[in-house]
Amino acid sequence: MSGNGPAQLRMVRYGPELRTQLEDFYNTFSPKGAALGLPPRTADGVHEWIHSLDQYAGFVMLDGETVVGHALLCPETYTGEVAVFVRESHRGQGIGKRLLQALIAQAMELDLRRIWGITEPDNVPMLRLAHSCGFAAGKELGEFTLDLANAHRLVMPSLEAKV
């Protein structure tokens, strides 16, 4: 990690060329398995999981060349599941919000009707983040949903913009 502060942060679309950096991110991520079993607890589990993500839209936040945040969108026919992870040392800097907003924009580009996520019910920071991006509480405890017909009201930052 660079110690030069938020000016070094940049968001890029995830691609297989970032796979090794993303594995490093998750192998040192804390707390492991806290988000309904994600990220996986073992290096082998992380490796398999990261390879399975190549088929999904995703974004990474880089601090220099180090991954400090990752977000992915797993689309289905008309809906998609979202997940956001931010390194502990970089939380509270707006990284999660930028990543989640990028997922919302991606879902809109894919013409999805609704996106949703689920976290442990006591993961208050994630639930607050989702609410701040327009998500409402879902049917299950810890679930959050966003009707994309209403998402046009949300301001989506450019991917190239600095945090």
GUDREN-566308 format. One line per field, with one value per residue: residue number from 1; residue in one letter; x, y, z of N, C-alpha, C, O in turn. Coordinates in Angstrom, 3 decimals, padded with zeros to 6 digits. Layout:
N
resi	(NUM ...)
resn	(A ...)
n.u	(X ...)
n.v	(Y ...)
n.w	(Z ...)
ca.u	(X ...)
ca.v	(Y ...)
ca.w	(Z ...)
c.u	(X ...)
c.v	(Y ...)
c.w	(Z ...)
o.u	(X ...)
o.v	(Y ...)
o.w	(Z ...)
This chain:
163
resi	(1 2 3 4 5 6 7 8 9 10 11 12 13 14 15 16 17 18 19 20 21 22 23 24 25 26 27 28 29 30 31 32 33 34 35 36 37 38 39 40 41 42 43 44 45 46 47 48 49 50 51 52 53 54 55 56 57 58 59 60 61 62 63 64 65 66 67 68 69 70 71 72 73 74 75 76 77 78 79 80 81 82 83 84 85 86 87 88 89 90 91 92 93 94 95 96 97 98 99 100 101 102 103 104 105 106 107 108 109 110 111 112 113 114 115 116 117 118 119 120 121 122 123 124 125 126 127 128 129 130 131 132 133 134 135 136 137 138 139 140 141 142 143 144 145 146 147 148 149 150 151 152 153 154 155 156 157 158 159 160 161 162 163)
resn	(M S G N G P A Q L R M V R Y G P E L R T Q L E D F Y N T F S P K G A A L G L P P R T A D G V H E W I H S L D Q Y A G F V M L D G E T V V G H A L L C P E T Y T G E V A V F V R E S H R G Q G I G K R L L Q A L I A Q A M E L D L R R I W G I T E P D N V P M L R L A H S C G F A A G K E L G E F T L D L A N A H R L V M P S L E A K V)
n.u	(000.839 000.467 001.573 000.638 -001.853 -005.323 -005.036 -003.734 -005.519 -007.348 -009.968 -010.632 -011.864 -012.355 -010.231 -008.807 -006.050 -005.583 -005.816 -003.857 -003.145 -005.640 -006.026 -003.973 -005.032 -007.365 -006.215 -005.020 -007.090 -009.283 -012.111 -011.879 -014.232 -016.389 -018.499 -020.976 -019.519 -017.678 -014.716 -013.274 -011.693 -009.222 -006.108 -006.240 -008.995 -009.551 -008.132 -009.569 -012.091 -011.572 -010.859 -013.335 -014.694 -014.108 -016.051 -017.860 -018.998 -016.923 -015.123 -012.102 -010.461 -007.561 -004.647 -002.033 -000.430 -001.668 -004.419 -007.154 -009.815 -012.723 -015.360 -018.198 -020.548 -023.022 -024.855 -028.153 -031.004 -032.850 -032.058 -029.477 -026.781 -024.903 -021.658 -019.364 -016.102 -013.741 -010.453 -009.467 -007.748 -008.361 -010.963 -013.795 -013.174 -014.735 -014.473 -015.949 -018.458 -017.989 -017.316 -019.709 -021.486 -020.439 -021.095 -023.868 -024.194 -023.139 -025.007 -027.229 -026.400 -026.483 -029.141 -030.538 -033.214 -033.374 -031.174 -029.402 -028.184 -026.681 -025.834 -024.226 -026.511 -025.507 -023.625 -023.317 -021.919 -021.907 -024.639 -025.404 -023.925 -025.162 -027.753 -027.114 -026.643 -029.084 -030.388 -032.929 -034.222 -034.389 -036.395 -035.297 -033.356 -030.623 -030.551 -030.501 -031.995 -032.305 -034.354 -033.921 -035.291 -035.623 -033.078 -031.965 -031.936 -029.739 -026.449 -023.862 -020.486 -017.696 -015.651 -012.981 -012.516 -010.861 -010.786)
n.v	(-001.186 002.219 005.097 007.564 008.670 009.415 010.485 008.747 006.827 004.924 003.806 000.896 -001.228 -004.652 -007.198 -010.245 -009.774 -008.599 -010.545 -011.819 -009.727 -009.330 -011.758 -011.545 -009.425 -010.619 -012.766 -011.514 -010.238 -009.035 -009.191 -012.676 -014.653 -013.433 -012.231 -013.829 -016.161 -015.262 -013.325 -016.437 -018.622 -019.921 -019.962 -021.559 -021.691 -018.978 -018.633 -020.349 -019.121 -016.502 -017.090 -017.969 -015.600 -014.246 -014.224 -012.293 -008.869 -006.414 -004.281 -002.770 -001.026 000.720 001.454 003.012 000.359 -001.559 -003.520 -002.257 -002.339 -004.081 -004.861 -006.627 -007.660 -009.907 -010.837 -012.005 -013.067 -010.733 -009.520 -008.827 -009.748 -007.981 -007.314 -005.951 -005.222 -003.852 -003.045 -003.119 -001.044 001.007 001.736 003.925 005.993 006.494 004.648 002.238 003.279 004.489 002.208 000.703 002.436 002.306 -000.325 -000.103 001.588 -000.114 -002.209 -000.859 -000.348 -002.928 -003.313 -004.345 -004.982 -004.960 -004.881 -006.552 -007.341 -009.182 -009.372 -010.107 -009.583 -007.938 -006.373 -003.439 -001.215 -001.985 -002.160 000.489 001.727 000.624 001.697 004.432 004.561 004.281 001.842 -000.282 -001.949 -005.476 -008.505 -010.495 -010.671 -008.534 -008.288 -006.226 -004.153 -002.714 -001.010 -000.542 001.170 003.426 004.267 006.096 008.569 008.685 009.933 009.067 008.577 009.189 006.520 007.080 009.183 010.639 009.523)
n.w	(000.000 -000.709 001.031 000.456 000.602 -000.392 -002.979 -004.630 -005.371 -007.727 -009.849 -011.712 -014.343 -013.619 -014.812 -016.157 -016.105 -013.708 -011.863 -010.159 -008.416 -007.251 -005.968 -004.060 -002.579 -001.446 -000.067 002.041 003.185 005.733 007.795 007.150 005.406 006.581 005.298 004.725 004.202 002.381 001.826 000.618 003.034 002.678 000.773 -001.518 -001.863 -002.330 -004.735 -006.527 -006.379 -007.366 -010.021 -010.922 -011.080 -013.393 -015.354 -014.646 -014.321 -012.940 -010.649 -009.572 -006.953 -006.921 -005.069 -005.900 -007.219 -005.790 -004.883 -003.198 -002.940 -004.067 -006.247 -007.397 -009.906 -010.393 -012.834 -013.649 -015.458 -015.385 -013.124 -010.687 -008.542 -006.128 -004.724 -002.415 -001.363 000.829 001.761 005.149 006.078 004.366 004.633 005.104 003.401 001.238 -000.764 -000.992 -001.652 -004.150 -005.628 -005.429 -006.708 -009.275 -009.906 -009.968 -012.188 -014.147 -014.053 -014.992 -017.614 -018.543 -018.683 -016.503 -014.234 -011.491 -008.739 -006.147 -002.855 -000.165 003.231 006.359 009.006 011.023 009.811 009.753 008.513 005.731 005.198 005.662 003.641 001.342 001.665 001.418 -001.266 -002.402 -002.082 -000.714 002.206 001.989 001.700 003.311 006.333 006.423 003.704 000.781 -001.707 -004.988 -007.112 -010.399 -012.059 -010.628 -010.286 -012.017 -010.911 -009.333 -008.976 -011.015 -010.859 -013.077 -014.267 -014.533 -012.884 -010.105 -006.692)
ca.u	(000.000 001.216 001.174 000.474 -003.226 -006.320 -004.721 -003.208 -006.587 -008.013 -010.839 -010.556 -012.659 -011.598 -009.935 -007.909 -004.699 -005.509 -006.139 -002.853 -003.305 -006.891 -005.767 -003.204 -005.991 -008.214 -005.415 -004.697 -008.318 -009.805 -012.158 -012.161 -015.464 -017.371 -019.640 -021.663 -018.536 -016.739 -013.957 -012.902 -010.711 -007.925 -005.524 -006.798 -010.370 -009.478 -007.690 -010.701 -013.152 -011.155 -010.978 -014.759 -015.227 -013.776 -017.262 -018.737 -018.550 -016.355 -014.253 -011.159 -009.882 -006.129 -003.836 -000.822 -000.698 -002.233 -005.881 -007.664 -011.251 -013.214 -016.816 -018.613 -021.954 -023.325 -026.178 -028.982 -031.822 -033.260 -031.571 -028.066 -026.311 -023.714 -020.828 -018.319 -015.109 -012.731 -009.411 -009.708 -006.958 -008.870 -012.390 -014.139 -012.659 -015.656 -014.137 -017.094 -019.527 -017.609 -017.421 -021.123 -022.067 -019.993 -021.916 -025.210 -024.090 -022.949 -026.297 -028.105 -025.922 -026.918 -030.612 -031.122 -034.358 -033.189 -029.963 -029.570 -027.052 -027.009 -024.689 -024.611 -027.372 -024.778 -022.655 -023.943 -021.308 -022.372 -026.051 -025.435 -023.422 -026.226 -028.808 -026.632 -026.676 -030.469 -030.956 -033.903 -034.149 -035.048 -037.288 -034.491 -032.501 -029.326 -030.692 -030.799 -032.378 -032.450 -035.137 -033.141 -036.130 -035.437 -031.650 -031.547 -031.791 -028.451 -025.332 -022.841 -019.208 -016.912 -014.684 -011.645 -012.399 -010.125 -011.611)
ca.v	(000.000 003.457 005.929 008.910 009.134 009.110 010.966 007.626 005.876 004.950 002.666 000.325 -002.445 -005.871 -008.099 -011.328 -009.278 -008.172 -011.716 -012.034 -008.650 -009.555 -012.875 -010.983 -008.643 -011.506 -013.597 -010.707 -009.545 -009.324 -010.560 -013.694 -015.425 -012.716 -011.835 -015.044 -017.105 -014.616 -014.128 -017.762 -018.588 -020.496 -019.472 -022.360 -021.238 -017.656 -018.848 -020.891 -018.115 -015.422 -017.592 -018.047 -014.246 -013.680 -014.112 -011.240 -007.479 -006.042 -003.122 -002.759 000.260 000.552 002.468 002.694 -000.901 -002.474 -003.552 -001.918 -002.533 -004.898 -004.971 -007.432 -007.753 -011.228 -010.691 -013.108 -012.587 -009.341 -009.046 -009.100 -009.657 -007.148 -007.517 -004.935 -005.495 -002.797 -003.348 -002.431 000.181 002.016 001.974 005.274 006.971 006.593 003.651 001.348 003.996 004.610 000.883 000.323 003.278 001.758 -001.513 000.362 002.053 -001.305 -002.907 -000.088 -000.605 -004.281 -003.283 -005.116 -004.303 -004.865 -005.487 -006.836 -007.926 -009.663 -009.403 -010.456 -008.519 -007.003 -005.620 -002.118 -000.363 -002.345 -001.791 001.961 002.029 000.299 002.708 005.710 004.463 004.151 000.515 -000.422 -003.244 -006.565 -009.374 -011.241 -009.887 -008.296 -008.140 -004.880 -004.208 -001.437 -001.028 000.302 002.189 004.624 004.542 007.194 009.753 008.641 010.491 008.057 009.199 008.597 005.533 007.643 010.251 010.317 009.480)
ca.w	(000.000 -000.664 002.151 -000.052 000.768 -001.396 -004.320 -005.396 -005.653 -009.032 -010.074 -013.057 -014.536 -013.346 -015.922 -015.737 -015.875 -012.300 -011.050 -009.111 -007.430 -006.531 -005.045 -002.937 -001.795 -000.659 000.840 003.225 003.591 007.066 008.293 006.136 005.542 007.393 004.476 004.288 003.705 001.462 000.885 001.131 004.127 002.305 -000.472 -002.612 -002.043 -002.965 -006.116 -007.295 -006.426 -008.264 -011.399 -011.275 -011.223 -014.700 -016.178 -014.119 -014.328 -011.656 -010.575 -008.458 -006.585 -006.741 -004.403 -006.648 -007.929 -004.799 -004.808 -001.863 -002.971 -005.180 -006.318 -008.534 -010.260 -010.952 -013.431 -014.103 -016.575 -015.211 -011.831 -010.455 -007.162 -005.975 -003.536 -002.305 -000.332 000.948 002.736 006.420 006.182 003.433 004.859 005.543 002.443 000.111 -001.778 -001.156 -002.346 -005.562 -006.243 -005.546 -007.755 -010.563 -010.159 -010.353 -013.578 -014.982 -014.101 -015.878 -018.977 -018.892 -018.679 -015.409 -013.608 -010.046 -008.199 -004.726 -002.157 001.173 004.124 007.728 009.529 011.888 009.014 009.662 007.480 004.384 005.082 005.524 002.303 000.394 001.836 000.886 -002.730 -002.847 -001.840 000.370 002.885 001.272 002.475 004.282 007.210 005.809 002.253 000.296 -003.114 -005.691 -008.348 -011.288 -012.672 -009.819 -010.147 -012.884 -010.068 -008.663 -009.742 -011.218 -011.232 -014.151 -013.774 -014.557 -011.888 -008.879 -005.481)
c.u	(000.873 000.715 000.901 -000.952 -004.090 -005.997 -004.214 -004.296 -007.142 -008.819 -010.714 -011.490 -011.766 -011.416 -008.949 -006.469 -004.497 -005.714 -005.148 -002.973 -004.576 -006.748 -004.978 -004.125 -006.807 -007.434 -005.020 -005.923 -008.742 -011.115 -012.531 -013.481 -016.565 -018.613 -020.265 -020.698 -017.529 -015.941 -013.609 -011.742 -009.327 -007.428 -006.065 -008.232 -010.424 -009.132 -008.853 -011.800 -012.803 -011.268 -012.438 -015.355 -014.967 -015.005 -018.164 -018.118 -017.994 -015.443 -013.294 -010.725 -008.430 -005.552 -002.441 -001.129 -001.327 -003.749 -006.294 -009.184 -011.643 -014.727 -017.170 -020.118 -022.144 -024.734 -026.838 -029.843 -032.176 -032.779 -030.077 -027.733 -025.029 -022.969 -019.700 -017.417 -014.071 -011.751 -009.634 -008.988 -007.474 -010.364 -012.608 -013.642 -013.561 -015.399 -015.315 -018.216 -019.218 -017.751 -018.874 -021.817 -021.657 -020.788 -023.325 -025.200 -023.944 -024.267 -027.270 -027.703 -026.379 -028.438 -031.216 -032.241 -034.151 -031.843 -030.135 -028.259 -027.527 -025.720 -025.164 -025.442 -026.638 -023.681 -023.242 -023.262 -021.781 -023.823 -026.215 -024.980 -024.521 -027.344 -028.382 -026.633 -028.080 -031.109 -031.934 -033.719 -034.935 -035.919 -036.549 -033.676 -031.128 -029.372 -031.004 -031.044 -032.490 -033.205 -034.449 -033.966 -035.980 -033.980 -031.179 -031.340 -030.419 -027.362 -024.245 -021.539 -018.549 -015.910 -013.286 -011.442 -011.638 -011.105 -011.348)
c.v	(001.233 004.282 007.341 009.407 008.876 009.584 009.839 006.646 006.060 003.672 002.217 -000.876 -003.647 -006.659 -009.138 -010.875 -008.806 -009.340 -011.914 -010.980 -008.853 -010.724 -012.391 -010.200 -009.562 -012.423 -012.840 -009.979 -009.972 -008.574 -011.534 -014.404 -014.713 -012.316 -013.094 -016.021 -016.526 -013.550 -015.486 -017.668 -019.093 -019.907 -020.249 -021.938 -019.883 -017.823 -019.342 -019.847 -017.003 -015.875 -017.674 -016.667 -013.633 -013.460 -012.957 -009.855 -007.143 -004.846 -003.320 -001.327 -000.026 001.735 002.219 001.468 -001.948 -002.383 -003.263 -002.044 -003.320 -004.957 -005.801 -007.470 -009.095 -011.177 -012.024 -012.530 -011.109 -008.740 -009.328 -008.939 -008.829 -007.529 -006.495 -005.295 -004.378 -003.192 -002.494 -001.094 001.311 002.292 003.402 006.366 007.131 005.571 002.725 002.014 004.137 003.281 000.472 001.165 002.777 000.504 -001.130 000.810 000.868 -002.064 -002.179 -000.294 -001.977 -004.418 -004.206 -004.305 -004.056 -005.483 -005.617 -007.367 -008.426 -009.726 -009.879 -009.301 -007.519 -006.241 -004.242 -001.225 -000.696 -001.953 -000.276 002.379 001.779 001.342 004.042 005.734 004.186 002.799 000.579 -001.801 -004.275 -007.382 -010.120 -010.272 -009.758 -008.127 -006.686 -004.949 -002.799 -001.681 -000.050 001.315 003.511 005.064 005.694 008.481 009.820 009.197 009.433 008.732 008.466 007.608 006.119 008.714 009.759 010.318 010.738)
c.w	(000.000 000.496 001.729 -000.015 -000.441 -002.808 -005.217 -005.830 -007.056 -009.196 -011.526 -013.135 -014.249 -014.637 -015.436 -015.483 -014.433 -011.334 -009.895 -008.016 -006.606 -005.554 -003.833 -001.999 -000.889 000.274 002.108 003.767 004.995 007.239 007.181 006.448 006.288 006.610 003.875 003.612 002.732 002.207 001.484 002.127 003.732 000.990 -001.668 -002.919 -002.732 -004.438 -006.986 -007.455 -007.416 -009.723 -011.830 -011.538 -012.592 -015.571 -015.761 -014.259 -012.953 -011.786 -009.419 -008.219 -006.269 -005.983 -004.943 -007.492 -007.009 -004.790 -003.365 -001.796 -004.207 -005.102 -007.539 -008.660 -010.955 -011.533 -013.762 -015.215 -016.446 -013.890 -011.732 -008.983 -007.142 -004.703 -003.582 -001.134 -000.347 002.054 003.991 006.506 005.302 003.607 005.357 004.611 001.222 -000.990 -002.041 -001.930 -003.830 -006.283 -006.433 -006.610 -009.145 -010.914 -010.591 -011.810 -014.530 -015.136 -015.025 -017.337 -019.464 -018.926 -017.631 -014.779 -012.124 -009.695 -006.694 -004.151 -000.809 001.976 005.485 008.284 010.430 011.140 008.719 008.619 006.067 004.193 004.951 004.137 001.273 000.466 001.226 -000.640 -003.257 -002.645 -000.668 001.005 002.079 002.200 003.575 005.133 006.562 004.301 001.917 -001.206 -003.688 -006.981 -009.299 -012.060 -011.918 -009.754 -011.026 -012.097 -009.413 -009.560 -009.810 -011.653 -012.392 -013.559 -013.701 -013.490 -010.664 -007.708 -004.704)
o.u	(001.914 -000.444 000.928 -001.239 -003.674 -006.631 -004.259 -004.013 -007.375 -008.413 -010.693 -011.857 -010.583 -012.335 -008.311 -005.743 -003.362 -005.776 -005.570 -002.909 -004.591 -007.285 -005.277 -004.010 -006.925 -007.956 -004.720 -005.811 -008.574 -011.203 -013.404 -013.790 -017.586 -019.669 -020.106 -021.019 -016.615 -016.462 -013.644 -010.923 -008.344 -008.219 -006.322 -008.631 -011.250 -009.773 -009.087 -012.374 -013.647 -011.730 -012.740 -016.414 -015.548 -014.994 -019.140 -016.899 -018.545 -015.045 -013.625 -010.632 -008.110 -005.926 -001.748 -001.983 -001.498 -004.305 -005.847 -009.778 -010.993 -015.301 -016.527 -020.858 -021.511 -025.705 -026.184 -029.426 -031.828 -033.066 -029.496 -028.314 -024.179 -023.563 -019.148 -017.894 -013.576 -012.156 -009.947 -009.569 -007.067 -010.959 -011.718 -013.676 -013.198 -016.039 -015.643 -018.855 -020.091 -018.244 -019.235 -022.660 -022.454 -021.121 -023.903 -026.093 -024.557 -024.602 -028.040 -028.569 -026.632 -028.963 -032.282 -032.208 -034.666 -031.430 -030.906 -027.357 -028.638 -024.661 -026.363 -025.102 -027.087 -022.887 -023.612 -023.965 -022.034 -024.196 -027.076 -025.568 -024.780 -027.822 -029.191 -026.624 -028.246 -032.272 -031.781 -033.130 -036.010 -036.154 -037.102 -033.348 -030.526 -028.347 -031.687 -030.381 -032.736 -032.770 -034.405 -033.406 -036.183 -033.682 -030.091 -030.646 -029.984 -027.358 -023.764 -021.496 -018.813 -015.381 -012.482 -010.307 -011.765 -012.116 -011.929)
o.v	(001.264 004.171 008.245 010.476 008.215 009.125 009.963 005.720 007.178 002.600 003.035 -001.462 -003.658 -006.768 -008.940 -011.523 -008.634 -009.139 -012.153 -011.301 -008.581 -010.683 -012.779 -010.300 -009.305 -012.817 -013.455 -009.190 -011.128 -007.409 -011.242 -014.707 -015.325 -012.086 -013.384 -016.625 -017.229 -012.934 -015.667 -016.751 -018.736 -019.413 -019.663 -021.840 -019.665 -017.217 -018.803 -019.703 -016.604 -015.110 -017.466 -016.567 -012.599 -012.589 -012.664 -009.693 -007.551 -004.454 -003.955 -000.522 -000.896 002.882 001.310 001.517 -003.100 -001.289 -003.931 -001.879 -003.242 -005.088 -005.697 -007.335 -009.380 -011.439 -013.011 -011.568 -010.315 -007.582 -009.987 -008.115 -008.958 -008.003 -006.208 -005.631 -004.000 -003.616 -001.307 -000.110 002.460 003.010 004.007 007.543 007.826 005.621 002.456 001.382 003.927 003.226 -000.053 000.650 002.825 000.286 -001.760 000.453 000.849 -002.511 -002.809 -000.402 -002.167 -005.505 -004.782 -003.074 -003.091 -006.482 -004.891 -007.782 -008.126 -010.087 -010.032 -008.141 -006.384 -005.537 -003.932 -000.525 000.214 -001.461 000.190 003.270 002.632 001.813 004.715 006.807 003.887 002.615 001.391 -002.700 -003.981 -007.001 -010.353 -009.173 -010.765 -007.852 -005.999 -005.713 -001.831 -002.451 001.149 002.233 004.584 006.132 006.223 009.386 010.889 008.955 008.959 009.385 007.291 007.835 005.686 009.109 008.605 011.019 010.937)
o.w	(000.656 000.895 002.563 -000.554 -001.393 -003.758 -006.440 -006.590 -007.514 -008.747 -012.446 -012.116 -014.589 -015.448 -014.403 -014.729 -013.990 -010.121 -008.763 -006.830 -005.406 -004.447 -002.703 -000.778 000.309 001.317 003.132 004.705 005.384 006.852 006.363 007.600 006.604 007.199 002.690 002.589 002.300 003.137 002.701 002.063 004.381 000.186 -002.720 -004.080 -003.618 -005.297 -008.068 -008.534 -008.219 -010.570 -013.005 -012.156 -012.920 -016.442 -016.453 -014.307 -011.931 -012.883 -008.418 -009.146 -005.459 -006.228 -004.487 -008.377 -007.409 -004.700 -002.433 -000.730 -005.250 -004.021 -008.583 -007.686 -011.971 -010.824 -014.102 -015.861 -017.320 -013.587 -012.594 -008.277 -008.023 -003.734 -004.644 -000.050 -001.409 003.137 003.902 006.964 005.475 002.802 005.955 004.969 000.273 -002.040 -003.197 -002.772 -004.672 -007.410 -007.487 -007.344 -010.082 -012.079 -011.477 -012.578 -015.598 -016.233 -015.751 -018.205 -020.654 -019.167 -017.845 -014.794 -011.560 -010.284 -006.066 -004.880 -000.373 001.462 005.722 008.048 010.589 011.765 007.586 007.891 005.278 003.128 004.205 003.524 000.424 -000.566 000.587 -001.243 -004.439 -003.004 000.245 000.404 001.554 003.346 004.650 004.686 006.190 003.678 002.676 -001.908 -002.968 -007.837 -009.024 -012.660 -012.487 -009.217 -010.802 -012.559 -008.986 -010.767 -008.781 -012.695 -012.646 -012.471 -012.876 -013.223 -010.253 -007.727 -003.636)
